Amino acid sequence: MTWPKAFQLLITWGAALLLAALLVRGGERWPEPLAIQPQLVWALVLGPPGLLALWLATRWRHFDGNLNGDRGQSSNGIHEQD
């Protein structure tokens, strides 16, 4: 892993840890449960996977099965002679 990737991972991990600590602190400060709102629950359950699927779909490249321009021929080193 390169240093910039490791640094980015460390920042992301630190942000997640900070968010978790803030949620714990909030739970200690307001111990009464929140009212369940079905629309909010469904948005929180389906929203992140839906956004991830949308992000992947926008970056998906059309794959036609032709990786190296070899038109499906094997590349094991055995070729027919003309």
Secondary structure, DSSP 8 states (H G I E B T S, - for coil): --HHHHHHHHHHHHHHHHHHHHHHHHHHH--S-----HHHHHHHHHHHHHHHHHHHHHH-----S-SSS-TT---SS-----
